[in-house]
Structures are given as structure tokens and as C-alpha cells.
Amino acid sequence: MSLSQSAEISSRIARELGVRDAQVASTVQMLDEGATVPFIARYRKEATGGLDDTQLRNLEERLGYLREMEARRLAIVKSIEEQGKLTPELAGLIAAADTKARLEDLYLPYKQKRRTKAQIAREAGLEPLADLLLGDPTQVPEQAATAFVDADKGVPDAKAALDGARQILMERFAEDAELLGGLRAKLWDEGALVSAVADGKAEEGAKFSDYFDYREAIKAIPSHRALALFRGRNENVLTVKLEAPEDCEPRVARRFGIHDAKRPADAWLAETVRWAWRIKIHLHLELELMGRLREAAEEEAIRVFARNLRALLLSAPAGQRACIGLDPGIRTGVKVAVTDATGKVVETATIYPHQPRNDWQGSLAAIAHLARKHSARLIAIGNGTASRETDRLVVDVMKRHPELGLEKLVVSEAGASVYSASEVAALEFPDLDVSLRGAVSIARRLQDPLAELVKIDPKAIGVGQYQHDVDQTRLGRSLDAVVEDCVNAVGVEVNTASAALLARVAGLSSTVAKNVVEFRDKNGPFASRDALKQVERLGAKAFEQAAGFLRVVGGVNPLDASAVHPEAYPVVERIVKSTGKPVTSLVGDATFIRSLHAGDYVDERFGEPTVRDILKELEKPGRDPRPEFKTATFKDGVETLADLEPGMVLEGVVTNVTNFGAFVDIGVHQDGLVHISLLANRFVKDPHEVVKPGDLVRVKVLEVDIKRKRIGLSMRLDEQPAPKRDEPRREPEHGRPRPQQAMPKAVADNGGGALAAAFAKARGGK
């Protein structure tokens, strides 16, 4: 790629992001040199002009797209040149194409393709006939065609000649770049997606019943409804088609000067237009725009998943406190794991408080003994089967042994079983039974959610919307970026971190992360960041990228426990020299640090943004950006759906946020849904504006459907519950508000029927 092309790409990205060309150009250069987004965002603010990690991720993604498009542009030009068909005008159009779709439209007539009917007709010498009838509609088609009859060329009669000429014109119409561009825009702006139930599938596909007779503007369909439609089609329950505006076919005719002036060839040409539109153009654009809708829907679903994952990973850690993890079970017992303040497993057990053994007293004694023995004050309870029964057990322990000072919290088990059977868990606990590994994971999730969840494939954590219906490669790439950004935002204690956590640090591969752990196990804790250079395959570039995110607590240099990068230690040395205060006195002296002026310590390498960051870090070294740890209190006596009553006000934990609302765990083994219209006493465009996973919220129960295991909740505590009905009505699993409604009517009517409206959307997204 030439320098001018690279400059044009940088300039275009700068315009799209609303930043200066120089910011993008320097970022692109660093990315090309192997720098990571977290490193650039944190330690190269002067070069980027302060672009944050979100802007840098967008820049990186856009750079990849535009470079792919540039490579495709060059390939297209080369292909057309080799055919000897590249004109200056065409070259100019290709150079000006600003989307991949436009490029492909221009290339379509020259694209090497299988032998088409139009190509066969050209080989039979029928293109002059096509040109004749298109250029002079006064010709009588049947008469003009007789001159092209040639049995040796596969044209036995006039009808065959006209059929061949029609195929040539249909292909010509369907490959006209300007026509395709205009029709594509019109279909997207004015087209509607229409779905219907497939023959004989009404009963089998009842969960898609709200799409059995559905119509909505294609450009207005939200992500979750689009993905529900595609899922219904993939399961052969729905037929889904793109309904075009009536003006599309006439646009084809106008483009080629075809109109009905009662001339001999007008009717034949009109039929050719009709065939071209229905058989070629409409089908081609329908497939393309369906793909565009799916891509947009997937992007939105991935964005929602990524945002939820970020909130979950950055949820409050309980910190370095010993913890008892309980993985509830009934017949197989409750698995117990005790972890010390660093997360090390110190003891495991299995207790049987529930059926069939009902060893309640023995289980109480076992938990109290473990808590006392290991000075554990935290108890993490998995939220799966028998969670509430096990929660009661812990409450009983707390009542009988107040001197232990126990705190409990119900923790999401999502992905715990995946972790327990994973290679990571097997390497970490080779001698520990798979069932007990889950209890360890539950305990550690309470101590440090980020450090534990990084061991699990993000897709298994369960905070997504239609996660199995989207492009798994794109989803994985997006989620990996989120994990990387979160890990580096918090920082990693190099002497306690697992290889899985270290592998998420900027610049460290899985292999290098394992080498760090092996070196640590063999030689003891690292005394300094500089000692990391002794690790095999941890070269200068990797050290540069990773060092600022690695913490060495209690090492020889107090700065090694901070986010100050080793390359910037000279700045701190200048501060020490000018103030006369040693580093140990500077660190944590907030009042003194705030009296310093960043501009006094700027040099040719480190500008004011970096110096400000250094001073902030000295003020509170190793600060954790995560919120303070708090626990939710579930209401006693409310343990199953049957215990819920409309009007109850309960405390809960947000477990998932989608585009249509938020799911909340209120301690009854089934999350309730707060529809977007019930999140606040104001209009909410995006639920993420109001809540995020892990938030503690107060909600009112509006409606309970025990049969379908659905709970309708409201965060508008003045909302009135739905009136009870004598007969339960049928509620679709995959629903939608009619396009003309701002919100479901039932929701608007003071909450009546809110559950049906909310779950009509929600079931499509879970």
C-alpha cells in the first residue's frame, strides 16, 4: 500500500472519529509496530492526543476494514486491467468508491463467473439483436430475430433468439452500478420485511407466533427482533421476505429509456425489465440487504454483550478476604471450597443438608468449623439448583454463630461448569474433583470477579443477547478486547496472578504468561518489574507493553506497585530531586502531590498528560477503578415463584441488560424482567443508561406467571401491579410492539399486562 493510500485511510478515519489526522496517523504507526490498544491508551497520550480505549478500538476496527477494502480495490483494478477493459472513467469510479458494496457493484460486469445464459447467448451472436431492440423499439422483435436464427449456434428459431437477447439485457440491467446503488438505497429506506408462518409449522413454532403475520420497515427493525426473525427462518418456522416499494421496477425501465409508446418492441422490453427486476435485481438486493440487516443486528447484539461483560468484569471485588464457596446441589450434596485471602484453596468438603440425607445439623457444624478454622468471613453461594435452600442453611449458621461475623452473597454460576471441566481448571487443580472446582470458582468470583472470570470463555458467562446466533469470530474478537481492556484497567499482581489472567495483560501471550508462572514457582516471587526480563521469551517489546500493567507489591521499588511505567521512572526521580522527598514519602501523600504542577516536570519525551497521570498515581498508587463491594439482601420467605405477590418491593441484583430491559435476580431461581419502559420515571432510550450487570436495585413485582416461569418487575416503585385474571392468556414468546406504538399498550395502561409485553420481547433475546 502506498504512502498516499495510507494517508488517505488515516484522513478518512480522522473525519469519521472527529479527531485530527495526526492523532490517527501516529496511532496507526504504533499499531503497525506491535503496540497494544491498552498500552497506547494509557502510556502514549501525547501521541494520540488523549484518545481513550473505546476510540482506539473503533479506530483499529475501522483501519482493518479500510485496509481490506483498499486491498480489494487493487485486486479489482488488476483483474479489469488484465481483461483489457479498464477505462480512465471506470478507474476513476473505482478509486472514488467508498464502500465495499459500491466496489463490488462496479466490478460485477467484469467479475469472472460461471458460464451464464447471457454469456451463452453472446457466444451465439445474439448481443447485436439485444442492442437493436433496446436502441430501436420500432423494430418488430419476431421479425428482427429471424436474422439471428442459426441452428449450428444453438438458436433454432426466432423465439430462441429473443430469449437469448432477453438474457443479455437482463444481465446488463442487473449489473448496472448506478442502478443498483439507487435501488439499494430505496429498498433500505422504504422496503419492509414481511414474515409468515411456514405451512404446517404453526404448532411447532408457537414461540415465534408474533411473527406469523408480521411487517415492519427493514431499516427500523431493532436487533433482537431481526435476530428472532432469522432464527425463526433458520428453524424453518417462518418465511421472511423483503417487500419492495412499487416504484422499483419502473426505475429499471427509466434507467434504460424503456417506456410504453405502443411501439412494436415496447411490450417485449417491458417484460424484459419485469424479469430482470424479479429474477435478478430484487433477489440480489434482498439477499444483500438481509445480510446488511443481520450484520447490523449482530453488531448491536455483540455491542450489548460486550458492554454487559465489561460491567460484570469490573464489578466490585470483595478483596483479599478468606472465603467459603458453596456450589449447591440436592442429592449430590453441596460442594464446599475454602480459599484464603489470596484465592489459594486451603480445604474442600461435601455436605448433605438436603434430601435424601437431610443432614442439616452436620452441615451447620461443618460450615461453622471451616469458617472458624480459616477465619473466613465471606460465604459465596452459587445461584443454581438448591441455591435458596443452601442460602437458608447459611442464614441458620449466621444466626447460631454471630461471633463469626459472616457475610453471604449469592453469586452467578454462569460458566462455572464450563470452567470446572476446562483444561485451565485441570492444570490448576489436577488432583481436585471436577465437582469441587466449581465451588472454588464461586468463592473466587466473590473475591475477585475479574481474576476468575478471565479463565472462562466470555461466551459462556451468559450476559449476551442472541449470542449463539451471531458471528462467533466477531463476537470472540470483541469480547477478547473487552477482557483485555478490563484486565489492564485494573492491573495484575504478578506474584499471585494465574497464567490465564497474565495472558490478558497487554503484550503477554499465553506462552509467556505460563513462563512467568513457571519462573515464579521455580525462583520465588518477583522482587521487581525489572526481574521479569529474566523470563524466557519476555523480550523488550513485550516488557514495554506489559510492565505498566503488572504490579509487584512489596518489592524493592514502591513504584513497581503502581501504574507508573518503568520508562517514566526518571520523571519521578526528577520530582524526588526537586522536592527533596524520597519516593516512599511521596507515595500516598495526596495533599503534597496536589500542590505540584505537572508542567514543571515535562521534558521532550513525557508531556503534561503523562506527568498528570504519574502524579495521580503517586497520590493513590495502584488504585482500583472498580466500585466498592456491597451485598444484596434477598427477602426472607421469598424463595420460589409461588412466594411472590404483585406489589411486593424487593431488593435484587441486575444479571443481564438487553436493548429491551434488564433481568434481575430477586432470589427465586428465575430472573425477573424490568421492561425498558419501567426502568425509570422518564423516557429511557437505552437500558444501559440506567443499569448495568451487578447493580443492586429495588424493584416492585407487577405480575407473576408461574406456569411459564415469568416475572414482570418495575423499578418505578409507584407502578401499580396488573389486575389478576381468572384465566391465564396465551403469551407469545417472540413478540414485538406494533410499529405505530411507542410502547406496548399493556405497559402504557398502568402496568397491566406488562409481563406479557415485556416477555414477548425478552424470550427472543435470552
N, C-alpha and C positions, 0 to 999 in steps of 0.2 A: 504494500500500500504506500502510495506516495505521500510526501510531506503535506502537499496541498489537500489531499483527501483526508488525512488525519486532522489537519487544521479545521477543515470544514465540519467533520464529525464533532470535534470539540466545540466549535462555534454553535452548532445546532443544539447540542446538549445544554450548553450555557443558556441559550434562548429558552429552551423548554423548562429548565430549572429556575430561570430568573436570576442567574448569577453571572459573574464576569468570565470571559473567555480564559483569562489567565488562571482562574481558580480550577477550571475543568482541565486545562492543559497540564497543569502541574500534578493534579490528581491522577490523570491518565498515565503520566510518566511514572509515577510511583507505583501504580498498579502493575504496569508493564515490567517494572523492576522487581516485582515479587512482594511488594508491601501489602499488608492485610488492611481491610477496612477498619477494624478496631484500632490498629496502630496509627493509621493515618488520622482518624478522627480524634484520637487522644493526644498524639505527640507531634503532629505536623500541622497545627492550626495556622501557623504563619503562611505555609504554602497553600493551604486550601481556603484561606480566608474564613476559617471557622465553620466549614461545612460539618454538619453532625452526621452520625452514623446512618440515619434514615436517608438523608440526602445522598450520602456516598453509596449506599446500597442501590438507590434508584439510578444513580449515575453509572454504577458498574453494570447494572442490568441493561440500561439503555445503550451503553457502549457495546456490549455484546451483540445486541440486536442490530445496531447500525453497522457494525463491522461485518456481520453476517450478510446484511443487505448489500454492502459495498462489494463483498466477495462475489455475491450472486450477480451484481451489476456487471462486474468484469467478465464473469463466465458467460453471461448473455451476449455481451458485445463480441466476445471472441467467437461464440457459436455463429452469430449472424454474419460476422466478417468471413468466417470460413465458408459460408454459403454464398458469399459474394453479393449479399443483399443489404449491406449496411450503407444507408444514405446519410448525408450530413443532417438532414431533418430528423431521421429516426435516431441517430446518435444523440442529437440534442434532447429529444424527448426522453430517451433512456437516462441521460445524465441528469435531467430535471426531476425524474420520478422520485417521490419522497416516501413511498410505502412499498412494501413487498408486493402487495396486490396490484399496484399500478405497474410495477416492473413486469409481473407475470402477464398482465393484460397486453403489454407492448410486445412481449416475447411470444405470445400464443400463436400468431400466424407462422412463426418461424421455428416453433418447437418441434423437435423430432418426435413423431408419434407413429403409432401403428398405422397400417395402410387403411385409410378411411374410404367410405363410399365416394366422398368428394374427390379424393386422390385417384381412385379408380376411374371416375368419370373424366378427370383431366387427362389421364393417360389414354382414354378413348377419344380424346379430341373434342370434348363437349364444352370446354370453357368458352370458346367463341359464341356458342349458342346462348349460354348464360349471359354473357356480356351484351349480346344482341337484344335479348328480351328485356333486360334491365335498362339498357340505354335507349331502346326504341319500343315502347309499349304499343305502338300502332301495328307491330308485327303480329300476325296470327300464329300463336305458338305451334299448333299442329302442322301448319304449312312450313314454318321456318325449320321445324325439327326434321322434316323429311330429308333435308340436305345432309344431315349428320348420321343417317342410318348406315350402319356398317356392321354386318354380321360377324366379320372377322375380328372386329374390335369389341365384340360383346354388346353391340347395340342393334338388336334385331328389328326394331320398329320405332316409329315416332314417339310412342309412349315411353319407351326405354330411354330415348334421347332426352325427353323432357324430365324424366325422373332424375337422370344424371345431372342435368343442368340445375335442377332444384337443389340437389345435394351440394353442388358447388356454391350456390348463392346462400344456402342455409349456413354453411361453414364460414363463408365470408362475413355474413351478418353477425354470427356468434363470436367472431374473433376481432371485431372492431373495438379497439381500446377505448375510444371516446364514448361509444355507445354503452359499453359495459360499465364504464365509470359512472355515467349518468344514471343508468338503471340500478346499479348497486346502491347509490345514494338514495334514490327514490324508494326502493324496496325497504331500505333500512328505516327511512323516515316515515313511510306511510304504510308499510306492509304489516300484516297481522299474523300471528301464529295461531293456528286452529288445531285443536285436538279432539279426537272422538274415541270411544271405546272400540276395540277391535271385536270382530264377530265372535260371539261365544265366550268373551272374556269378562263379562260384567261381574259375575260372582267371584271368579278367581282373583280379579283385580280390584276388589271393592275398596282397597286402601287408596286407590287413585280415583275414586268416584267423582271428586270435584273437578276432574279434568275430562270427564266423559263427554261433556259438551262445553268446550272452553274456547274462548277467543280473546286475545289481548295483543296490543301493539307490540311488535317484536322489540323495539328499542326501549320499551317501558318495563319489560318483564324483569323482576328482581332475581338475583342469583338463585335463591333457594327454590323459587317456582320453576325457573328454567331447568335446574338440575333434576327436579322432581319429574318434569315432562320427559326429559331424556332418559331417566331411569324407567319410567313407565313404557317408553318406546322400546328400550333395550330388553325389557321383560315381556315384550310382545303383547302388552295390555292396551297400549294406546297407539293410534295413528297420529302423527304430527306433521302438519304441512304448513307451508308459508303461503298465505293468501296475498296476491299482488294487487295493487291499485289497477283500476280499469284502464288507465292511460298508458300502461307499459307497452302493450302490443302496438298501439298507434305510434309510439315513439320510434319503434324499429322502422316502421314504414316511412315516417317522416325523415329519418336519418338518411335513407337511400332514395328519397324523392318519389316514393310509391304512393299513389292515391288513385281513387276511383273516378276516372274521367270517361268511363264507358268505352275505353279503347280495347282492342282485341286481347291484349296481354294483361290488362289490369287485374282481372279476376284470378289469373294464374299467379301473378306476382303477389296478390293479397294472400292467397293460400300458402305461398312460399313463406311469407312473413309469419303467418299463423303457425306453421310447422316449426319455423326457426325459433319462435318465441317459446312455444310449448315444449318442444322436444329437446332443444339445446340450451337456449339462453336462460329460461326460467329455472330449469333443473340445475344448471351450473351455478346460478346465483343463489338458489335455495340452499344447495349444499354448502356453498361458501359462507352465506350469512348464518346458517345454522351453526357452522363451525365458529364463526365470529361470536355468536351468542354464547355458545358453550365455553369458548375461551374466556370471554368476559366474566361469565358466571363462575368459572373455575378460579379465575384470578381473584374475584371477590371472596369466594369461599376460602381460598388459600390465605388471603389477607386477614380474614376473620380468625382463622385457625392460628395464624402467626401472632396476631395481637393477643389472643387468649393465652397462647403458650408463653408469650413474654410476661404477661401478668402473673401466670402461675409460677414460672421460674423465679420471678422477682418477688414472690410472696414472702411474708415475714418469717425469718428463721427463729426457732426457739433458742438457738445459740448453743454454746458449749455447756450443756447440762445433761447428766445421765438420763436415759430414757428407757421405758419399758414399752416394747411394741407388741400389740396383740393382734393376731390375724384370726378373726372369729371363724368358728365352724361349729357344727352341731354334733353329728355322730363322730366325726373325725377329731373332735376336740378343738380347743383354742390354742393356737401355736403362740409361744411366748419367746421373745428375744430381748435381752438387756444389752444396751450399748452404753459405753462410758461417755464422758464429755467429748471425746474426740471421734466418736462414732464406732469405736472398736467393740466387737461383740465379746462380752465377758461371760454370758451364760444364756442357755436356752432351756426351754421346758415345754411340755404339753399338759394342759389342764382340761378337765372334762366337767364343766359346770352344768352343761345342758343334757338333754336326752341323748342316749338312753341311760347314761351313768348318773346324771344329776348330782355330781359331787360338788355341791355349792360351797359347803364349808371348807373342804380341802382346797378348792380353788381360791377362796378368800385368803386362806392362810398362806398359800403359795405366793400370791401376788404381794401380800404384806411382807413376807420373808425376803423376797427379791428386792423390794423397794428399800427395806431397811439395810440389807446386806450391801447393796451397791449405791446407797444414798441417792436413789433415783426419785425424783420428784415429778417427773413428767410421765404420763401414760398416753400413748398413741393407739387409738382403736381403729382398725380398718372398717370401712363403711359397707362391707359386703354382707353376705348371709350371716344372720345371728349377731349383727352389729349392735342393735338396741338391747338385746338380751345380755350381751357382753358389757355394754355400757352400764346396765343396771348392776352387774356384778362389781364393776369398778366404783360405782356410786356407793355400794354397800361397803366396800373396802374403805372408802374415804370417810364414811360415817363412823365406822368402827375404829378407825385408826387416824383420828385428826392430827395426832402428833407427827405423822409422816409428811404432812403438808403437801399432799398430792394434788396435781392439776391434771385434767384429762382433756383430750381433744380427739374428735372423730376425724380421721384422715382418709382422703380418697385412695382407694386401692387400684385405681386405673393403671394398668400396665404392670402391676406388681407380679402377676403370674407370668407375664412375658419376661420380666427381669429374672425371676426365680429359675426359669428353665434356660436362660441365656448362657452363652459362652463366657460373658463377663462375670456372671454370678458364679459359674463353675470354677473359674480361675481364682475368684476372690474367696470363695468358700468351698474348696474341693471336698472337705470332709463333713459338710453340713447338708442335712437332708433338704431337698427342694422345697418341701412344705415350710420349713423353718426359715428359709431365705426370705420368704415373703414377709414374715414378722420383722426381720432385720430391716428390710426396705421400708416398712411402715414406720418403724422407730426413727430411722434416719431421715425420712421425709419431714418429720416434725422438727428434728434438729436443724437440718439444712436442706430445704426442698431442692435448691439448685444443684447441690453436690450429688444428690441421689437421683434426681430425675434425668440428669445428663447420661445416665447409664442405660436409659430406656429409649428405644426408637420413639421419637416425638409423636409419630402417628398412632402409637399405642396408648398415649396418655389420655385420649378421649375428650379433648376440648375443641374438636373440629365440627364442621357443618358439611355433610356430604363428603367426608374426607376420602371415602373409598371410590367416589365417582369422579375424582379429579385426576389430572395427570400426576402420576406418582413421582416422576422425576422432578417436575417443577415444585411439587409440594415438598419433597425432601430437601431440595436446594434452598427453598425459602425457610423451612423450619431449622435447617442446619445453621443458616445465617442468624436466625433469632437466638439460637442456643449460644453461638459464638459471641454475639454481641452482649448477651446477658452475663455469660461467664466472665468476660473481660471487663464489663462494667463493675462487677463485684470484686474481682481479683481472686487469686488462688493461693492458699498457703501451701508452698511447695513441699513442706516436710510432713504434711498429713494428707494431701490430695491423692485420690485414686488415679490410676492411669487413664480411666475414662474421662475424668474431669480435666486432667492435664492436657489431654488430646484436643480439648476445645479451646485451649489458650492460643492466641494468635501466634502463628509461626511454628507451632509444635505439631508434628504428625503423630499418628498412633504409635509408630515405631519409636520415635524419640521420646514420647511420653512413657512408654514401657521402659525405655533405657533409663529415664530419670528415676523411676521407682526402683528398678534393679540396682542402680548406683546407690540410692539412698538406703536400700535394705542391706547392701554389702558394706558400705562405708559409714553408715550412720547419718544423722541429719545434716543438711547443708548449713554451713556456718555463714554463708554469704551468697549473694546472687552470682558473684564472680566465680564461685566454685562450680556453678552449673556448666561452665565452659569445659570442664573435665569430662562431661557426659559424652559418650560416643554418639557421633552424628549430630550433635547440637553445635552447629557451626556459627560463624559470626552473624550471618543473616538471620538465622533462627533466634539467636540470642537478642539481636536488635529488636526483632518483632515481639518477642515474648517477655523479656526481662521486666518491663514496666508493669506487667500484669501478674507477675509472680511475687509472692510475699515470703520473706524469711523473717519470722517473728523470733525475737530473742537472739538475733545474730550479732556479729561483730560491729555492724554498721546499722544504726537505727533507721537510716533511710531505706534500707532493704525491706523494711516492713511497710513501706509507704508506696504510693503510686508514682513517686518521683522516679523518672527513668535514670538509670546509671549514667547515660550520656549527659544528663543535666546536673550531675553532682557538682561540677565546677561552679554552677550558679549558686548552689547552697554554700559552697566554700567561700565565695565572694561575700555572701551575706554574713557568714560567720566572721570573716576577716573585718568587714566594715562595722559590725555591731559589737564585736568582742565577746559575743555569747557563743559557747560551744553548741554543737548540734543537739546534744542531749537536753540542753536548756531551751533551745529554740522550739523543739518539737512539743506541741501541745500548749504553748504559751500564746493563746489566742489574742489576748489584749496587746501583747508586744507585736505579734505578727501583723495585726491590723494597722499598726502605726507605721509600717514600712510602705514604701512606694515602689510598685513594680518597675516603673520606668528607670529607677536608679540602678537596676541590675541587668538591663538589656544590653546585649552585645550583637556582633554581626551574625551570630548563629541562633541565638534564642531571643525571640521578640517578646513583646509585652504579654500576649496571650499565654505563652508558655510560662513566663515568670509569675503571672497571676495564678495559674494552676499550681505552680510549685508552692507559693505562699499559702494557698488554700489547703494544700495537702499537709504542709508543716503545721498548720493550725489544728487540723484534726486528721492525723495520718491514718491511712487505711480505712477511711470512712466507708460505711456500707450504705449503698443507696436504697436498700430495702426498708420497708416500713417496720414499725415497732410490732413485736409479737403480741397478738391478742387471741383470746379463745371465745368461741360462740357457746351459748348455753341453751341446749335444747330443753323444751318444757317437759317436766316430769309428767308421766302418764300419757304422753302423746308419742306413741311408738309405732303405730300402724295407720294405714289409711282410715280404718274404721274408727280411730280415735279422733279424727279431725272433724270439726264442725265449722260450717260457714260462719264467719265473723270472728274466729279466733285470730289473735295477733301473736305472732311467733317470731323468734329470732332464728336466722338461718345463715348459711354460707353460700355465696354465689359459686356455682360449679362450672358454668359454661355461659357464654354470651354469644348470641347469634344476631342476625340482622332483624329478627322479628321479636326479640325479647331476651330474657335471661332465665336460666334454670337455677333453682335454689334448693339446697338440701336443708330440709327442716326436721330431719331425724326420723323419717318414717319409711326408709328404704326406697323411696321413689321421689325423685326431684319434682318440685312443682314449677310451673311456668308463670313468670310475670310477663305478660304481653307488653310490647313496646308502648302501647297506649296507656299502660298502667304503671309505668316506671316512675313517673313524676307528675306533679300538678302543673305541667306545662307541656308544650309540644316537644317531642323528642324525635329528632331525625335519625340519630344513630345511638343504639343502646349503650355503646362503648363510652358515650359522653357521660353516662350516669353511673355505670357499674363496670367492674372487671372481676374475673375469677379470683376467689379468695376473699372478696369483700364480705364483711359482716353486715347484714341488713335486717330490718324489721319488716315483716310482711303480714298482710291480712289474707286469710283464707276466703276465697269467694265462692268456690264451687269444688266439689269432690265427686269424682266418678270412680267408684270402687271397682266396678266391672272392668273398665278399661285402664285402670290404674293411672288416672289423670288428676292432677291437682291444679286448679286455677288460683293464682295468687295476685296480690296487688301491693305495690309499695306506696300507693295512695291510700293511706290508712283511713281516710274518710269515705272510701268507696263502700257501697252497700253490696252485700252478697246477693247472688242470684236467687230468685224465689224458687222454692222446691217445686218439682213437677211430679205428678202422680206416676207418669210413665216416662222412662228414660228414652230420649230421642236418639235416633241414629246420627252419629257424628262422623264426617269423613276424616280419614287420616291425612290425606293430602289435600289441603284446601287453599283457597285464595279469596281475598276480597274482590268484589266486582270492581273493574277499573274506575267506575264513577264514584266509588265510596272512599272517603278519606280514611275511615277505619270501619271495622266490622260493625254492623248495626247493633248487634247484641252488646258489644262493648260500649258503644255510644249510649245505649239505653241503661245508664247507671249500673253497668257491670252485669246485667242479666245476660246469661249465655256466654259470658266471657271465656269460659273454659272451652266451649265448642269452637269459637272463633280462633282462640289462641292455639289450641292443639291442632286445628285444621292446618295451620302453617307449621307448627313445631314438629309434627310427626314426619313431615317431609325432610326435616333438617337434622334429625338425630340419627 
